[in-house]
């Protein structure tokens, strides 16, 4: 929000059993309880409307979605609508029973997901593809001892988030925004000319 940046999506994909869900748990542990029954880490079975309400509630905290396989067949592997909706930073305009507009839902967060396949493909709309960073895992296990790491995360969480927020407060919003603009400018300078215009 400080940088006026739109939400973006990061998708970790690769073979089953390498530790993708554990990576998601590690990301969740920055802010809250990473246990799957604690509801901070969720799955793709939720409707688009519930994803919108969740994004509004989390506001600036990340949405963490595990395992695209749960709805890949139903969506014909096309996640464009969900990507567009969550990365737009705002929900639908809705009326209420009093014939007034309800308060529109808004958020400035990132979305992190896992799956066995990429979340974009040749049929994905260009605008949706531009909002997604996809990372493919290797063939080997990411963690040496997954059970130990999972137990460690479930018993130690929420600390890094506090450190992060305190660092932001100490640095200050104006400095962060200035640094962000400098970094963006450097990236554009190093990009091929056609990509830098996008």
ABEGO torsion letter per residue (X at the ends): XAAGBBBBBBBBBEBBGAGAAAAAAAAAAAABBABAAAGABBBAABBAAAAAAAAAAAGABBBBBBGAAAAAAAAGGBAAAAAAAAAAGBBBBBBBAAGBBBBBBBBBBBBBBBBABBABBAABBAAAAAABBBBBBBABBABABAAAAAAAAAABBGAAAAAAAAAAAAAEAAAAAAAAAAAAAAAAAABBAAAAAX
